[in-house]
Amino acid sequence: MPTSVLPLVQTDAQAATAACCTPITREPIDADRANDLAKRLRALADPTRLRLVSIVAAAEGEEACVCDLIEPVGLSQSTVSHHLKILMDAGFLTRSKRGTWAYYKLVPGALGQLSQLLDVTASR
């Protein structure tokens, strides 16, 4: 007997993931999906936020303390925290608190999902 059986019916989470990742070139997107995608793209459109995502992704364990992100971007702790919050709200980072410091980690697959959305070759 097999140790794992694939479900015949998609769960709500599987359906949502499939819907979120359908390339925008395959079919027109509705206003809600366009607003959500625009919010995510705006979050990454800032050079500092792009650098923060890159630094976190390249860090050991793909996790970085806010204290380690201040110096590389040359901004104050409060400004870095503001940028990190925008990235969290857009679904790119998660945060865990350890003592007085916050640690940020890339959401698995978040950048890949965005890439799939914009992949024009996937629609052909």
C-alpha positions in Angstrom: 0.0 0.0 0.0 1.4 3.5 -0.9 2.6 5.6 2.0 1.0 8.8 0.5 -2.1 9.2 -1.5 -2.7 12.2 -3.7 -6.1 13.8 -3.0 -8.6 13.7 -5.9 -10.1 17.0 -4.9 -8.1 20.3 -4.5 -8.2 21.8 -1.0 -9.2 25.5 -0.7 -5.5 26.4 -0.1 -4.4 24.5 -3.2 -7.0 26.2 -5.3 -6.0 29.6 -3.9 -2.4 28.9 -4.6 -3.2 27.9 -8.2 -5.4 31.0 -8.7 -2.7 33.3 -7.3 -0.1 31.9 -9.6 -1.9 31.8 -12.9 0.1 34.1 -15.2 -1.6 37.4 -15.9 -1.0 36.9 -19.6 -3.2 33.8 -19.6 -6.5 35.6 -19.0 -7.6 39.1 -17.9 -7.4 39.7 -14.1 -10.1 41.2 -12.1 -9.8 44.5 -10.1 -9.1 42.8 -6.7 -6.3 40.7 -8.1 -4.8 43.7 -10.0 -4.9 45.7 -6.7 -3.2 42.9 -4.8 -0.5 42.4 -7.5 0.1 46.2 -7.7 0.6 46.3 -3.9 3.1 43.5 -4.1 5.0 45.1 -7.0 5.1 48.5 -5.3 6.6 46.8 -2.2 9.5 45.5 -4.4 9.8 48.6 -6.6 11.8 50.5 -3.9 15.6 50.0 -4.1 16.0 49.8 -0.3 13.3 47.1 -0.1 14.9 45.2 -3.0 18.2 45.3 -1.1 16.6 44.1 2.1 15.0 41.1 0.4 18.3 40.3 -1.1 20.2 40.6 2.2 17.7 38.5 4.0 17.6 35.8 1.3 21.4 35.7 1.2 21.8 35.5 5.0 22.6 32.2 6.7 19.3 30.3 7.0 17.6 33.0 4.9 16.9 34.9 8.1 18.3 38.2 9.4 18.0 40.3 12.5 16.8 43.8 12.0 20.0 44.8 13.8 22.0 43.3 11.0 20.1 45.1 8.3 20.6 48.7 9.4 24.3 49.2 8.5 24.2 47.6 5.0 21.4 49.9 3.8 22.7 53.0 5.7 19.3 53.9 7.2 18.0 54.3 10.8 16.5 51.4 12.6 13.0 52.9 12.4 13.3 53.5 8.6 14.5 49.9 8.1 11.7 48.6 10.2 9.2 50.6 8.2 10.5 49.0 4.9 10.4 45.6 6.5 6.8 46.1 7.5 5.9 47.0 3.9 7.6 43.8 2.8 5.7 41.8 5.4 2.4 43.3 4.5 3.0 42.4 0.9 3.7 38.8 1.8 7.4 38.6 1.1 8.8 38.4 4.7 7.7 36.9 8.0 8.9 38.2 11.4 9.7 36.5 14.7 10.6 38.3 17.9 13.5 37.1 20.0 14.1 39.2 23.1 14.3 42.8 22.0 15.1 42.0 18.3 13.0 41.1 15.4 14.2 38.5 12.9 13.0 38.4 9.3 12.7 35.5 7.0 11.7 35.2 3.3 8.3 33.6 2.9 9.0 30.3 1.0 7.9 30.6 -2.6 6.7 34.3 -2.4 9.2 35.5 -5.0 8.6 32.5 -7.2 4.8 33.1 -7.1 5.3 36.6 -8.3 7.7 35.4 -11.0 5.0 32.9 -12.2 2.4 35.6 -12.4 4.6 37.6 -14.7 5.8 34.7 -16.8 4.6 35.4 -20.4 6.0 32.1 -21.7 3.7 30.2 -19.3 0.6 31.3 -21.2 1.7 30.1 -24.6 
